Amino acid sequence: MKRDPRAYLLDIQEAVEAIQSAVAGITLEQYGQSRLIRSSVEREFIIIGEALAHLSRRDPDLSARIEEAPRIISFRNKLTHEYVTINHQLVWGVIQQYLQPLYTTCQQLLQQLEAP
């Protein structure tokens, strides 16, 4: 049975919330010093990228409405396959700049999908 595209949007939102919770009240320096927090954040980014990859195959039109989807999927691949060279400042920048807009976009798409 195919998974409802809304489930992927909810997965993304949950992962965004987990990342925001993990970094709440800490600095970039503290982030860089905590392997546990970095691992948690990177795992959640991998979930976001996987959800978007599945969504792009399941519902390409819906996925296309998430402007940064291809870049996020690429970011997921980098975190997974190039873990040795992860730039913590880059990850921190993505958290600060792109997470909340992604969450908002998913929320809007969910609302549109629920509308009659």
PyMOL commands that set and color helices and strands:
alter all, ss='L'
color gray80, all
select helices_A, chain A and resi 5-23+28-33+35-58+60-64+69-81+83-85+88-114
alter helices_A, ss='H'
color red, helices_A
deselect
rebuild
show_as cartoon
